[in-house]
Amino acid sequence: MRKQFVSTLIDIADHDDRVVLLTADLGFMVLEPFAEHHPDRFFNVGVAEANMMSLAAGMAHEGLIPFCYSIATFASMRGYEQFRNGAVLHQLPVRIVGIGGGFAYGTAGPTHHALEDIALMRVQPGVGIVAPADDGQVDRALRDHYARPQPMYLRLAKETASHPELAGRFRWGRLEVIGDGDIAIVAIGSMTGVALEARRRLHAEGIQTAVAVAASIAPAPTEDLVALLSSKNACITIEDHRPVGGLGSLVAETIADHGMGVRLVRCGVTDPTGETTGSEVFLRRRNGLDVDGLMAAVRRVALVPA
């Protein structure tokens, strides 16, 4: 998704000279095309994420649309106070681009595992949060919403992804639902591929599920969630994030706020300390965030009478 982001941003910047890209000394072998196309609108601030957020707020105040690129942990945490005091408090169009949510940087260790970023951004008022499922959603979300006046957080996977079932659909504040069944699986970002594969395999077992892609986390797809869950016996959320404050919390809040009786199971990162590290595949499996883990969760709720 990183390369799709850069490709789309170049095209947008070709037609809108307000767009600028900042990086905190990251993105090598990815950001060079933007720097080549728009050298006067590309800034490497060095390993100084807090300064990058303050600089971006100043740029936005003067009418520019800055995108701040870094690994998701660094992008969301190192400059958090500056993002809050600048872009959030003044509602300026600063875009944080967090690369590699969850365990995408697996072997780099827990310092690089972005497991709290969505929770941090959800608590800040007026911040748009987008976690696309594939390259098509990255392209659509950027083209349709890059110029919105409020601050945003874009959570992008490292690698390319394509889900033909989505056909690039993305709508601000809405869900994209694939299939139908008595059980809903609500997924974000790269967990969408896990959810779709689990849906295919479960269908062969006679268990029908609907997969809802929550690429727009804020504004929350509340209306769509209520409509979806009103006809379901159970809901499983899956996210490469801690279960507190992220997608699972969003769905739980929606169920509680609307007095719904649907059963909810939240699949998220359960390792409490991050003492064990390894590849993304290994860490997802360890936390039940692979296809087998999700299928097991669905089977458990499928056996419970409605």
The 8 nearest C-alpha neighbors of each residue, nearest first, counted from 0:
[[1, 159, 3, 134, 158, 2, 156, 157],
 [2, 0, 4, 3, 157, 5, 155, 158],
 [1, 3, 5, 4, 0, 6, 29, 159],
 [2, 4, 6, 0, 5, 1, 134, 7],
 [5, 3, 1, 2, 7, 6, 8, 0],
 [4, 6, 8, 2, 3, 7, 9, 1],
 [7, 5, 3, 9, 8, 4, 2, 10],
 [6, 8, 10, 4, 9, 5, 138, 3],
 [7, 9, 11, 5, 10, 6, 12, 4],
 [10, 8, 12, 6, 7, 11, 33, 5],
 [9, 11, 13, 7, 8, 12, 6, 14],
 [10, 12, 8, 13, 9, 14, 15, 7],
 [11, 13, 15, 9, 14, 18, 10, 16],
 [14, 12, 10, 11, 15, 9, 16, 37],
 [13, 15, 12, 11, 16, 10, 9, 17],
 [16, 14, 12, 17, 13, 11, 18, 10],
 [15, 17, 18, 12, 14, 13, 19, 63],
 [16, 18, 63, 15, 64, 19, 62, 12],
 [19, 17, 64, 12, 16, 65, 63, 15],
 [20, 18, 65, 40, 41, 64, 66, 17],
 [21, 19, 66, 41, 65, 67, 40, 42],
 [20, 22, 42, 67, 43, 41, 66, 68],
 [23, 21, 68, 43, 24, 67, 25, 69],
 [22, 24, 45, 46, 44, 25, 48, 43],
 [23, 25, 45, 22, 46, 43, 44, 26],
 [26, 24, 23, 27, 69, 22, 68, 70],
 [27, 25, 29, 30, 28, 24, 69, 22],
 [26, 28, 29, 25, 30, 31, 24, 22],
 [29, 27, 30, 26, 31, 32, 25, 2],
 [30, 28, 26, 27, 31, 2, 1, 32],
 [29, 31, 26, 32, 33, 27, 28, 34],
 [30, 32, 34, 33, 29, 35, 28, 27],
 [33, 31, 35, 34, 30, 36, 29, 5],
 [32, 34, 36, 35, 31, 30, 9, 37],
 [35, 33, 38, 31, 37, 32, 41, 36],
 [36, 34, 32, 33, 38, 37, 31, 30],
 [37, 35, 33, 34, 32, 38, 9, 13],
 [36, 38, 34, 40, 39, 35, 33, 41],
 [39, 37, 34, 41, 40, 35, 36, 33],
 [40, 38, 37, 41, 34, 42, 19, 36],
 [39, 41, 19, 37, 38, 20, 42, 18],
 [42, 40, 20, 38, 34, 39, 21, 19],
 [43, 41, 21, 44, 20, 22, 40, 19],
 [44, 42, 22, 45, 24, 21, 23, 41],
 [43, 45, 23, 42, 22, 47, 51, 24],
 [46, 44, 24, 23, 47, 43, 22, 48],
 [45, 47, 23, 24, 48, 44, 25, 22],
 [48, 46, 50, 45, 49, 23, 51, 44],
 [47, 49, 51, 78, 50, 23, 77, 46],
 [50, 78, 48, 52, 51, 47, 77, 81],
 [49, 51, 53, 47, 48, 52, 54, 78],
 [50, 52, 48, 54, 49, 53, 55, 47],
 [53, 51, 55, 49, 50, 54, 82, 81],
 [54, 52, 56, 50, 55, 51, 81, 57],
 [53, 55, 51, 57, 56, 52, 50, 58],
 [54, 56, 58, 52, 57, 53, 65, 51],
 [57, 55, 59, 53, 86, 58, 54, 85],
 [58, 56, 60, 54, 55, 59, 53, 61],
 [57, 59, 55, 61, 63, 60, 56, 54],
 [58, 60, 63, 56, 62, 61, 57, 64],
 [59, 61, 57, 58, 62, 56, 91, 63],
 [62, 60, 58, 59, 63, 57, 56, 64],
 [61, 63, 59, 60, 58, 64, 17, 92],
 [62, 64, 17, 59, 58, 61, 65, 18],
 [65, 63, 18, 17, 59, 92, 19, 93],
 [66, 64, 19, 93, 55, 20, 18, 63],
 [65, 67, 94, 20, 95, 21, 19, 93],
 [68, 66, 95, 21, 96, 22, 94, 20],
 [69, 67, 96, 22, 21, 66, 95, 97],
 [70, 68, 74, 97, 25, 71, 23, 98],
 [71, 69, 98, 97, 73, 72, 74, 99],
 [97, 70, 72, 98, 74, 73, 113, 100],
 [73, 71, 113, 75, 74, 70, 111, 76],
 [72, 74, 77, 76, 70, 71, 75, 69],
 [75, 73, 71, 69, 97, 72, 70, 76],
 [74, 76, 72, 73, 116, 71, 79, 77],
 [77, 75, 79, 73, 78, 74, 72, 116],
 [78, 76, 73, 79, 48, 49, 74, 75],
 [77, 49, 79, 48, 81, 76, 80, 52],
 [80, 78, 76, 82, 81, 77, 75, 83],
 [81, 79, 83, 82, 78, 84, 49, 77],
 [80, 82, 84, 78, 83, 79, 85, 53],
 [83, 81, 79, 85, 86, 80, 52, 84],
 [84, 82, 87, 80, 81, 85, 86, 88],
 [85, 83, 81, 88, 82, 80, 87, 86],
 [84, 86, 82, 56, 83, 81, 87, 88],
 [85, 87, 91, 82, 90, 56, 89, 88],
 [88, 86, 83, 90, 89, 85, 84, 82],
 [87, 89, 84, 90, 85, 86, 83, 91],
 [88, 90, 87, 86, 91, 85, 84, 60],
 [91, 89, 87, 149, 86, 88, 150, 92],
 [90, 92, 86, 149, 89, 150, 93, 59],
 [93, 91, 150, 149, 148, 59, 64, 94],
 [92, 94, 150, 65, 91, 86, 55, 64],
 [95, 93, 66, 151, 150, 152, 67, 65],
 [94, 96, 152, 67, 66, 153, 97, 151],
 [95, 97, 68, 153, 67, 152, 154, 94],
 [71, 98, 96, 154, 70, 74, 69, 153],
 [99, 97, 70, 71, 155, 156, 157, 154],
 [98, 100, 156, 103, 157, 71, 155, 70],
 [101, 99, 113, 71, 103, 98, 156, 102],
 [100, 102, 239, 113, 114, 112, 240, 103],
 [103, 101, 105, 279, 112, 104, 100, 282],
 [102, 104, 99, 105, 279, 101, 100, 157],
 [103, 105, 102, 107, 111, 106, 112, 99],
 [106, 104, 278, 279, 102, 103, 107, 277],
 [105, 107, 277, 108, 278, 104, 276, 279],
 [108, 106, 105, 104, 111, 109, 110, 276],
 [107, 109, 106, 110, 276, 111, 105, 112],
 [110, 108, 112, 111, 273, 107, 276, 274],
 [109, 111, 108, 112, 107, 72, 113, 73],
 [110, 112, 109, 108, 72, 104, 107, 113],
 [113, 111, 109, 102, 101, 110, 114, 104],
 [114, 112, 101, 72, 100, 71, 115, 116],
 [113, 115, 240, 101, 241, 112, 116, 239],
 [116, 114, 118, 117, 113, 240, 241, 119],
 [115, 117, 119, 118, 75, 113, 114, 120],
 [116, 118, 120, 119, 245, 115, 121, 244],
 [119, 117, 244, 245, 121, 115, 116, 120],
 [120, 118, 116, 117, 121, 122, 115, 123],
 [119, 121, 117, 122, 118, 123, 116, 126],
 [122, 120, 118, 123, 119, 117, 217, 126],
 [121, 123, 120, 119, 124, 118, 244, 126],
 [122, 124, 121, 120, 126, 125, 87, 119],
 [125, 123, 126, 122, 87, 121, 120, 88],
 [124, 126, 127, 149, 123, 87, 150, 90],
 [127, 125, 150, 151, 124, 123, 128, 149],
 [126, 128, 151, 217, 218, 152, 150, 125],
 [129, 127, 217, 152, 216, 151, 153, 215],
 [128, 130, 215, 153, 214, 216, 131, 154],
 [129, 131, 214, 154, 188, 153, 155, 187],
 [132, 130, 214, 188, 136, 137, 133, 129],
 [131, 133, 188, 189, 191, 136, 187, 214],
 [134, 132, 160, 161, 136, 135, 131, 137],
 [133, 135, 137, 0, 136, 160, 3, 161],
 [136, 134, 167, 138, 137, 133, 139, 161],
 [135, 137, 167, 139, 138, 131, 134, 133],
 [138, 136, 134, 140, 135, 139, 131, 141],
 [137, 139, 135, 136, 141, 140, 7, 142],
 [140, 138, 136, 142, 141, 137, 143, 169],
 [141, 139, 137, 143, 138, 142, 144, 136],
 [142, 140, 145, 138, 144, 139, 143, 137],
 [141, 143, 139, 140, 144, 145, 138, 11],
 [144, 142, 140, 141, 139, 145, 146, 138],
 [143, 145, 141, 146, 147, 140, 142, 171],
 [144, 146, 141, 147, 142, 143, 140, 64],
 [147, 145, 144, 148, 64, 92, 143, 142],
 [148, 146, 144, 149, 145, 92, 150, 151],
 [147, 149, 92, 146, 91, 150, 90, 93],
 [148, 150, 92, 90, 91, 147, 126, 151],
 [151, 149, 92, 93, 126, 91, 94, 86],
 [152, 150, 127, 94, 126, 128, 95, 93],
 [151, 153, 95, 128, 94, 96, 127, 129],
 [154, 152, 96, 129, 97, 130, 95, 128],
 [153, 155, 130, 97, 98, 96, 129, 152],
 [156, 154, 98, 99, 97, 0, 153, 130],
 [157, 155, 99, 158, 0, 98, 100, 189],
 [158, 156, 99, 1, 0, 98, 155, 103],
 [157, 159, 0, 156, 160, 1, 2, 99],
 [158, 160, 0, 134, 157, 133, 161, 1],
 [161, 159, 133, 134, 158, 0, 162, 132],
 [160, 162, 133, 134, 163, 135, 159, 132],
 [161, 163, 164, 165, 133, 160, 166, 192],
 [164, 162, 166, 165, 161, 167, 135, 133],
 [163, 165, 162, 166, 177, 167, 161, 195],
 [164, 166, 167, 163, 168, 162, 175, 177],
 [167, 165, 163, 168, 164, 135, 162, 136],
 [168, 166, 135, 136, 165, 169, 139, 134],
 [169, 167, 165, 166, 136, 170, 139, 175],
 [168, 170, 136, 140, 139, 167, 171, 175],
 [171, 169, 173, 172, 168, 215, 174, 140],
 [170, 172, 173, 215, 169, 218, 140, 144],
 [171, 173, 220, 218, 219, 215, 170, 217],
 [174, 172, 220, 170, 171, 223, 215, 175],
 [175, 173, 213, 212, 220, 223, 211, 176],
 [174, 176, 212, 211, 177, 173, 213, 169],
 [177, 175, 211, 210, 174, 212, 178, 209],
 [178, 176, 210, 209, 211, 175, 179, 164],
 [179, 177, 209, 210, 176, 208, 180, 207],
 [180, 178, 209, 208, 207, 177, 181, 210],
 [179, 181, 208, 207, 209, 182, 183, 178],
 [180, 182, 231, 232, 208, 207, 183, 233],
 [183, 181, 208, 233, 180, 231, 234, 232],
 [184, 182, 234, 209, 208, 210, 235, 185],
 [183, 185, 210, 235, 236, 234, 209, 211],
 [186, 184, 211, 236, 210, 212, 235, 183],
 [187, 185, 237, 212, 191, 190, 236, 213],
 [188, 186, 213, 190, 214, 191, 212, 238],
 [189, 187, 132, 131, 130, 190, 191, 214],
 [188, 190, 191, 132, 192, 187, 156, 133],
 [191, 189, 193, 188, 192, 187, 186, 238],
 [190, 192, 194, 189, 186, 193, 187, 188],
 [191, 193, 195, 194, 190, 189, 196, 162],
 [194, 192, 190, 196, 290, 191, 195, 197],
 [195, 193, 191, 197, 192, 196, 198, 190],
 [194, 196, 198, 192, 197, 193, 191, 199],
 [195, 197, 199, 193, 198, 194, 192, 200],
 [198, 196, 194, 200, 290, 195, 199, 294],
 [197, 199, 195, 201, 196, 200, 194, 202],
 [200, 198, 196, 202, 197, 201, 195, 203],
 [199, 201, 197, 203, 202, 198, 196, 204],
 [202, 200, 204, 198, 206, 203, 199, 197],
 [201, 203, 205, 206, 199, 204, 200, 207],
 [202, 204, 201, 200, 205, 199, 206, 198],
 [205, 203, 201, 202, 206, 200, 207, 199],
 [204, 206, 202, 203, 207, 201, 200, 208],
 [207, 205, 202, 201, 204, 208, 203, 301],
 [208, 206, 180, 202, 205, 181, 179, 201],
 [207, 209, 180, 182, 179, 183, 198, 181],
 [208, 210, 179, 178, 183, 180, 177, 184],
 [211, 209, 184, 177, 176, 185, 183, 212],
 [212, 210, 176, 185, 175, 184, 174, 213],
 [211, 213, 175, 186, 174, 214, 187, 185],
 [214, 212, 174, 187, 215, 186, 216, 211],
 [213, 215, 130, 131, 129, 212, 187, 216],
 [216, 214, 129, 172, 213, 217, 171, 128],
 [217, 215, 219, 128, 218, 129, 214, 213],
 [218, 216, 219, 128, 127, 215, 172, 126],
 [217, 219, 172, 216, 127, 215, 220, 171],
 [218, 220, 217, 216, 172, 221, 215, 173],
 [221, 219, 173, 172, 223, 222, 174, 224],
 [222, 220, 224, 219, 223, 225, 253, 172],
 [221, 223, 225, 224, 220, 226, 173, 219],
 [222, 224, 226, 225, 221, 220, 227, 174],
 [225, 223, 227, 221, 226, 222, 228, 220],
 [224, 226, 222, 228, 223, 227, 229, 221],
 [225, 227, 223, 224, 229, 228, 222, 230],
 [228, 226, 224, 225, 229, 223, 230, 231],
 [229, 227, 231, 230, 225, 226, 224, 261],
 [228, 230, 226, 227, 231, 225, 259, 261],
 [229, 231, 228, 227, 232, 181, 226, 261],
 [232, 230, 181, 228, 233, 182, 229, 183],
 [233, 231, 181, 305, 261, 182, 262, 230],
 [234, 232, 262, 182, 261, 231, 263, 183],
 [233, 235, 183, 263, 182, 184, 262, 264],
 [236, 234, 184, 264, 265, 263, 185, 183],
 [237, 235, 185, 265, 247, 266, 184, 186],
 [236, 238, 266, 186, 267, 185, 265, 190],
 [237, 239, 267, 240, 187, 190, 186, 266],
 [238, 240, 101, 267, 268, 114, 190, 241],
 [241, 239, 114, 238, 268, 267, 101, 115],
 [240, 242, 268, 267, 114, 243, 115, 269],
 [243, 241, 267, 247, 245, 240, 244, 265],
 [244, 242, 241, 245, 248, 247, 118, 246],
 [245, 243, 118, 248, 242, 246, 117, 249],
 [244, 246, 118, 248, 117, 247, 243, 242],
 [245, 247, 249, 248, 250, 238, 236, 244],
 [248, 246, 250, 265, 249, 245, 236, 242],
 [247, 249, 251, 244, 245, 246, 250, 243],
 [248, 250, 246, 252, 247, 251, 253, 245],
 [249, 251, 253, 247, 252, 248, 254, 246],
 [252, 250, 248, 254, 253, 249, 247, 255],
 [253, 251, 255, 249, 250, 254, 256, 248],
 [252, 254, 250, 256, 251, 255, 257, 249],
 [253, 255, 259, 251, 257, 252, 256, 258],
 [256, 254, 252, 258, 257, 253, 251, 259],
 [255, 257, 253, 254, 258, 252, 259, 251],
 [256, 258, 254, 255, 259, 253, 225, 252],
 [259, 257, 255, 256, 254, 260, 253, 261],
 [258, 260, 254, 257, 261, 255, 229, 256],
 [261, 259, 262, 258, 254, 229, 232, 255],
 [260, 262, 233, 232, 259, 263, 231, 228],
 [261, 263, 233, 234, 260, 232, 264, 300],
 [264, 262, 234, 233, 235, 261, 265, 251],
 [265, 263, 235, 234, 236, 266, 262, 296],
 [266, 264, 236, 247, 235, 267, 237, 242],
 [267, 265, 237, 236, 264, 238, 242, 288],
 [268, 266, 242, 238, 241, 240, 239, 237],
 [267, 269, 241, 240, 286, 270, 239, 242],
 [268, 270, 271, 286, 267, 241, 242, 266],
 [271, 269, 272, 268, 273, 286, 274, 285],
 [272, 270, 269, 273, 268, 274, 241, 275],
 [273, 271, 274, 270, 275, 109, 269, 268],
 [272, 274, 275, 109, 270, 271, 276, 108],
 [275, 273, 272, 276, 109, 270, 271, 108],
 [276, 274, 273, 277, 272, 108, 282, 270],
 [277, 275, 108, 106, 274, 105, 273, 282],
 [276, 278, 106, 105, 281, 282, 279, 275],
 [277, 279, 105, 281, 106, 280, 282, 276],
 [278, 280, 105, 102, 282, 281, 103, 283],
 [279, 281, 283, 278, 282, 284, 289, 277],
 [282, 280, 278, 284, 279, 283, 277, 285],
 [283, 281, 285, 279, 284, 280, 278, 277],
 [282, 284, 288, 286, 280, 285, 281, 289],
 [283, 285, 287, 281, 289, 286, 282, 288],
 [286, 284, 282, 283, 287, 281, 288, 270],
 [285, 287, 283, 284, 288, 268, 269, 282],
 [288, 286, 292, 284, 285, 289, 283, 293],
 [287, 289, 283, 286, 284, 292, 293, 290],
 [288, 290, 284, 292, 291, 287, 283, 193],
 [289, 291, 293, 193, 197, 292, 294, 196],
 [292, 290, 294, 293, 289, 295, 287, 197],
 [293, 291, 287, 295, 289, 294, 290, 288],
 [292, 294, 296, 290, 295, 291, 289, 297],
 [293, 295, 297, 291, 296, 292, 197, 290],
 [294, 296, 298, 292, 293, 297, 291, 299],
 [297, 295, 293, 299, 294, 298, 292, 300],
 [296, 298, 294, 299, 300, 295, 301, 293],
 [297, 299, 301, 295, 296, 300, 294, 302],
 [300, 298, 296, 297, 301, 302, 295, 303],
 [299, 301, 303, 302, 297, 298, 296, 233],
 [302, 300, 298, 299, 303, 297, 206, 304],
 [301, 303, 300, 299, 298, 304, 297, 305],
 [302, 304, 300, 301, 305, 299, 298, 232],
 [305, 303, 302, 301, 300, 232, 233, 299],
 [304, 232, 303, 233, 301, 261, 262, 302]]
